Amino acid sequence: MQRPPAGTIPDEPGSYQFKDGNGRIIYVGKAKSLRQRLSNYFGDPAGLPPRTAQMVATAESVEWIQVRTELDALLLEHSLIKQHDPRFNVELRDDKSYPFLAVTVGDEWPRATVMRGDRRKGVRYFGPYAAAWAIRETLDGLIRTFPVRTCSDAKLQRHSRLGRPCLLFHIERCAGPCVGEVTTEEYTSLVDDLIRFLEGDTDEFVAALETEMAEASAGLEFERAARIRDRLAAVQKVLERQQMVLERDEDLDVVGVAGDELEASVQVFFVRRGRVVGRKGYVIDRAEDLSDAEVVDRILEGLYGDPPPLGVPKQVLVPHESANVALYEEWLESARGSRVSIRVPQRGPKRELIETVTHNAREEFARHRLKRAADHNSRARALNDLQSRLELPEAPLRIECFDMSHIQGSDYVGSMVVLTDGLPDKREYRRFRIRGDQGNDDFAAMEEVLTRRFTAYLEERSRPVAERPGKFAYPPQLLLVDGGKGQLSVAVRVLEELGLDEEIPVASLAKRFEEVYLPHRADPVEVPRGSDALFLLQRVRDEAHRFAISFHRQLRGKRMTTSVLDGIPGLGAVRRKRLIDEFGGLKAVMRATPEELRALSWLPDAVADAVWNTIHGAPTRGGRDS
């Protein structure tokens, strides 16, 4: 990589980006002085840490964006890392999908439930919890005291139409909003109390229940006192699970780290009002050469880059001093709206708490290292073996595999799945709906999909990097098609027509004998059965097949769903969707009685009759009842 001309790099804060030969961003950094920081990369490579030297050797160019302050540089760096996922940046990834206890505060009648995955608007999250069974036990205990609904929206609407509550109401684990057994104000108060309890404000609820139980007992209301006793026991059981770790009602997050030069395990305990209300684990891929202090900075960026479910606490305890503690405190204070301190406790209960969390991190890392050793070694062997046997110019760090799916030519779809460093990269998966009338011609469908994919690549490659959407911006080091010589010939023809045949290696994997074919060779390449290389190809082929079939079934299911209700007079797209949503699915609509359909105030009786008659094959009556 050529060094930028002297004097062109500003002596100002900003973010810099190293890019490879394809224009892909491979590293993003920030600096108080761009000139001073970037000059460190262009010295003698022997003086650079190994991973930094590898990054500089891989890079073809460097660009930068100047900003006003160091805090702006931090925010810009986080945004660019999140957008481009650079190969040489530390990656903070969840070591598992943690469940949260969620309250859908945006609903008319908020619901308490267990949720995973991306956060949604109008939902308050509490946790995360280590296991789903733990959160369900917690929820089961809480609804005895705070009887908010836990049912789905479809079930709520169904019982509202029927005019009778479900079993949970009768066993006093739901207030019965579906049948008007609770007012909006009373229900809102229940939800608010539940949220305050989950936030850690527990003492007053326990005291109130104890007082209420004593009053009921003194008034000889023994059945009521027994019910309150059971509610109190449920609350106390929940509190026992939330381990008390501090004597004072303090809010803080505690970070523990353990690892080696390749990866590290991060454990975070969320403490609210002195109790551990949740925990979460991450694994860091240490692609950068970082000191312990810089690792802490990367953890803080990953932990608080997106608003955390429990918010930013007043204090964050870390095992090592941050490399720039003032900057990160300023950043967290702007997110919280009040003072935040980042501390390394030296003694007392908080030091013991750090040691406990670090011990958890060491145990998690030991388990992860055993798994990593097997996975990493086998992937490395497989990629190197593929490079050798398929005579590739480099190890195929990005493999793309394509497959088709249809039934007698209907709902024809194609799939593209991607392996990055031997692992599925689901963010890069793509689905194609075949546009042409291909009949049962897999070759024509494959040609259409490959042409669309690599035409898009050529279009994106011709644009400036900053303007690339990113869907098809980068080529594979190995293009794999599912099938034999016929599918391989199609792939070769597409690449030749687009002028990419010298740039992108291609192979095919035939299902029958698991044979690997290369262009312009009559016989298959010898890839031993049971080898890591063949297993890798089989895995990506099977994943492409699964992904294609799932998309095909989705389209077919959508077509079949709409076909039953299509063409009914008075039932347009909006009413059809509302009808399915009201009953909770097409099968429920098909089971509905004429009375249940007519009970929908927004659906005219004539249309309700037409729906029932169409589903059950009865002749449709026009106009009003006769």
Protein Blocks (a to p, Z undefined) as FASTA:
>chain_A
ZZddehkaccbddddddddfkopafbdcddfblklmmmmmmmcfklpcfklmmmmmmpmb
dcddddfblklmmmmmmmmmmmnopakbccdddfbdcddddddfkbmbdcddddehjdde
hiacedddfbfklmmmmmmmmmmmmccdfbdfklmmmmmmnopacfklmnopaghlmnop
acfklmmmmmmmmmmmmnopamlmmmmmmmmmmmmmmnopaklmmmmmmmmmmmmmmmmm
mccfbfbdcddddddddddfkbccddddddeehiafbdcddddddfbccdfklmmmmmmm
mmmmpccfkopafbdcdfbdcfblmlmmmmmmmmnopacdddddfbdjklmmmmmmmmmm
mmmmmmmmmmmmmmmmmmmmmmmmmmmmnopabdcfbccddddddeehiaiacdddddee
hiacfklgccdddfbdnkjafklmmmmmmmmmmmmmmmmmmpcfklpgolmmpccfbdcd
eddfklmmmmmmmmmmnopmmmmccddddfklopacdehiabdcdddehiaklmmmmmmm
mmmmmmmmmmmmmmmmmmmmmmmmgoiahiafklmmmmmmmnopaklmmmpcfklmmmpm
klcfklmmmmmmmmnopacdehjaZZ
